[in-house]
Amino acid sequence: MSTTFSSRISHRRSFSTLAVLSITLLGLSACSSGMEEPAGTAGESQEANDGPLTIAYLQKQGDQQYFVDQAEGAKEAAEALGDVEVQVVNLGTDANKAISELDSVIAQQVDGIIIVVPDQQIGPQVIGAAETAGIPVMASDDVIADAEGTEAPFAGFNGTAMGEEVGAEAARLYTEAGWTPENTRILSAYKQDLSVCQQRVEGAEAAFTEAVGSEVPEIIEIGTDNSATDAQNKAGAIITANADVENWVVWGCNDENETGVVTALQNSGVAADNIAGVGLGAYLTCKDWAANQETGNKSALFISGAEVGKAAVEAMVEHLRSGESLPPETIANTEIVNSKNWESAGVVCT
């Protein structure tokens, strides 16, 4: 985990808006890469199975609200499909536990494995073990690849596209507030060794720059473990070192990062009106909105863990029932929400 931060000014002038093809996945609206072959041998066609099915869903950070919702969505899909059981396992952030739990579900001879890895570096071990056992495996949320670099079938979101939506919203808030590069800083908090986080913040930076032009506020990167507590703690020293800054734009890899940094800013005495925080998830940013509090958490990109869980299970069951190959990508939809529309958008705030 990185415990340092670096400051840099973005000079990117353009970004590419991703086009995503819409597909229907057993009644769930999602998106596909348009490819006809699976990403790797982990999801190739096999003999159809019309009996009872058991699917293991191994999740990192299973106590995070997003992953709690994901597990519920997976179980709801299993119940709706019938004769399907989903076993959810919380891996925390422990890569060693991930391997031991993987070995355990393989020994139980489950029919399919869906996994959110705590560390993408264990991808080759995960795919290799599943293939040796003859069990199809699907990556959820974070892409994994085998030793040759071939990616497993994937269900989740496109990291760059998500970041672009966050950056565009941050640019809108910044521009409408009339802030300038001289009186503003951008705080970008994320786990710096996680590729999906890199994609998200790079997308945010590119979209922000595209929207506002060449005069971009200084971007200060904060390395975190993706938790709200760590983001809040790491941001404290940066805020102290930049006490003369008037306005702050905040984004990060997830809601934990963004809300943690916003909390640090507000605790340091920065007024909510001087903070433009754009979360990624909406499951934490919504708490201030639900309480009708003045907050620096202005907007968030709503990503539904439940929809990813449903999509992953439906794709795996279709694969097992029909014998057809798993789709290489199942990409769920996203939406920008704020204090006015979060409830109508379906955000669950607990």
Secondary structure as GFF3:
##gff-version 3
##sequence-region A 1 350
A	DSSP	beta_strand	5	8	.	.	.	ID=ss1
A	DSSP	beta_strand	21	25	.	.	.	ID=ss2
A	DSSP	beta_strand	28	32	.	.	.	ID=ss3
A	DSSP	three_ten_helix	41	43	.	.	.	ID=ss4
A	DSSP	beta_strand	53	60	.	.	.	ID=ss5
A	DSSP	alpha_helix	65	81	.	.	.	ID=ss6
A	DSSP	beta_strand	84	92	.	.	.	ID=ss7
A	DSSP	alpha_helix	95	107	.	.	.	ID=ss8
A	DSSP	beta_strand	112	116	.	.	.	ID=ss9
A	DSSP	three_ten_helix	120	122	.	.	.	ID=ss10
A	DSSP	alpha_helix	123	133	.	.	.	ID=ss11
A	DSSP	beta_strand	137	140	.	.	.	ID=ss12
A	DSSP	beta_strand	154	156	.	.	.	ID=ss13
A	DSSP	alpha_helix	159	177	.	.	.	ID=ss14
A	DSSP	three_ten_helix	181	183	.	.	.	ID=ss15
A	DSSP	beta_strand	184	190	.	.	.	ID=ss16
A	DSSP	alpha_helix	195	212	.	.	.	ID=ss17
A	DSSP	beta_strand	218	223	.	.	.	ID=ss18
A	DSSP	alpha_helix	228	241	.	.	.	ID=ss19
A	DSSP	beta_strand	247	252	.	.	.	ID=ss20
A	DSSP	alpha_helix	255	267	.	.	.	ID=ss21
A	DSSP	three_ten_helix	272	274	.	.	.	ID=ss22
A	DSSP	beta_strand	275	281	.	.	.	ID=ss23
A	DSSP	alpha_helix	285	290	.	.	.	ID=ss24
A	DSSP	beta_strand	297	302	.	.	.	ID=ss25
A	DSSP	alpha_helix	305	322	.	.	.	ID=ss26
A	DSSP	beta_strand	329	331	.	.	.	ID=ss27
A	DSSP	beta_strand	335	338	.	.	.	ID=ss28
###
